[in-house]
Amino acid sequence: MNEDSNTIRRCTACKNPVRGHTGPVGAKCTNTPSLETAPLFDNSQHEQDEKQELFEGAVGGKENMEPWKMAIIQLSSQMQVLTSATTNLQTEMKSLASDVERLKTGLTAQPTTPQSQNQPVIPTSVNPGVNHRPKPTCDLPLSEKTINAIINGEYVNLTDLFADNVYSDNVDHPEQNLIFEDGNLKQQKYRKVKTLATFNQWLSAWNVFENILIQHNPDLYTCLSSYRSLIQDSDKKFTWKSVNTYDIKFRSKLAQKKSFDYQTIDTTLYVTTFDATSVRQQLKCHRCHGNHKVANCTFQEKSTLEKDQEKEICFKFNQGECKFGDKCYRLHKCKACGSKSPSFKCPCTKPSSSSST
């Protein structure tokens, strides 16, 4: 530093001028500050001196720089990069917010133009309280009234969703009569309704019911599948008549509340419906030990599962030494040809005359 300069470089430890300083300058200085120079110390000048020392250390290279100084320099450079990235991100967010506000104002201020009859009407705003999902479709020719009743949570008899009943309703029946009702002649059709007599028939109708509800609200799949599993497990333990009664009463209660809470079990209804009289009798086949009658068993009458094995031939009888007679549990027949005579007397064991000669 020039002598003519107004600023004088001082040591950071003893605050004495660097020119003419005794010993090392900076943190390694062992001199005590003098009373003459202590009042003249300026805090701003001290910060400039520290920056100058850091700069000289950086210019001198990493080898001559202390580790803590190197860490400060790296931290300051990282902070500068982070500050610039934050500034750019804030600028982009402000521009994005302005674009969104401009789009909102453009949609609200857009005038409504008259549309032709052939041009489809596109709604500019959607009411969150109204369900705009497409209407559910079904493979069966169901009426719109039935589909709306299913969607709105009303009670629907599953026999009306059974395929045989749906197709029979859409076919003209020859058995028709003319009746006089309210002063008018009307045609009376005889509807032959098939009841859901088994679980498989109920399942075919339930699949139609479940498909319509899931198309309208996919979130109902979990509760509907759990209810289907409950009916299937109940059919294995109880008679189908009691299971069908529980299904009708349970869905009637839900229809009164317009609820779709199918995953819960009505314990009161479950206990009162499935009592001791509704327990399914377990059929046991004595051949294969399956849950069916013996007449419906697929195994033959003589099977390896049965313990009825053929009796053995009595060798004592063939030798003429059996003492049990008719009480013997072995067969008394020839072991060679199966005749009733023992083998030592049976003609099949005696040598022929030609061979003896």
Residue pairs with C-beta under 8 A, 6 or more apart in sequence:
1 7
1 8
1 9
1 18
7 45
7 48
8 17
8 18
8 19
9 17
9 18
9 19
9 49
9 52
10 16
10 17
10 18
10 37
10 41
10 45
10 46
10 49
11 17
11 18
11 21
11 25
11 26
11 29
11 31
12 25
12 26
12 27
12 29
12 46
12 49
12 50
12 53
13 25
13 26
13 27
13 29
13 31
13 33
14 21
14 29
14 31
14 32
14 33
14 34
15 33
15 34
15 37
15 38
15 41
16 31
16 33
16 34
16 37
17 37
18 25
21 29
21 31
22 31
23 29
23 30
23 31
26 53
54 69
54 72
54 73
57 64
57 65
57 66
57 69
58 65
58 73
62 70
107 124
110 124
115 121
126 132
131 216
133 216
135 147
136 147
136 151
136 211
136 212
136 213
136 215
136 216
137 215
138 147
138 208
138 211
138 212
139 208
140 161
140 163
140 166
140 167
140 208
141 166
141 167
141 170
142 161
142 166
142 208
146 156
146 160
146 161
147 212
149 155
149 156
150 156
150 209
150 212
150 213
151 212
151 213
151 216
152 258
153 254
153 255
153 257
153 258
153 259
153 260
154 255
154 258
155 251
155 252
155 255
156 209
158 196
158 202
158 205
158 206
158 209
158 247
159 165
159 193
159 194
159 195
159 196
159 205
160 166
161 205
161 206
161 208
161 209
162 194
162 196
162 201
162 204
162 205
163 204
163 205
164 194
165 193
165 194
168 191
168 192
169 191
173 189
173 190
175 189
175 190
176 187
176 188
176 189
176 190
177 187
177 188
178 185
178 186
178 187
178 188
179 185
179 186
179 187
179 188
180 186
194 201
196 202
196 205
196 244
197 240
198 240
199 231
199 232
199 235
199 240
199 243
202 231
202 244
202 247
203 228
203 232
206 228
206 231
210 224
210 228
213 220
213 224
213 260
214 220
214 221
214 224
217 260
220 260
220 262
222 263
223 260
223 261
223 262
223 263
224 262
226 262
226 263
227 262
227 263
230 265
231 243
231 247
234 243
234 246
234 274
235 243
236 280
237 274
237 279
237 280
238 274
238 278
238 279
238 280
239 278
239 279
239 280
241 278
242 273
242 274
242 278
245 273
246 269
246 270
246 273
246 274
249 269
249 273
250 266
250 269
253 266
253 269
254 260
254 261
254 262
282 291
283 291
283 292
283 293
284 290
284 291
285 291
285 292
285 293
285 294
285 296
285 297
286 294
287 294
287 297
287 299
287 303
287 305
287 306
288 297
288 298
288 299
288 303
288 305
290 297
299 305
302 308
311 329
311 330
311 331
312 330
312 331
313 330
313 331
313 333
313 335
314 322
314 328
314 330
314 331
314 332
315 335
316 322
316 323
317 328
317 330
317 332
317 333
317 342
318 334
318 335
318 342
318 343
318 344
319 342
319 343
319 344
320 342
320 344
320 345
322 328
322 332
332 340
332 342
333 339
333 340
334 340
334 341
334 342
334 343
334 346
334 348
334 349
335 343
336 343
336 346
336 348
336 349
337 346
337 348
339 346
339 348
343 349
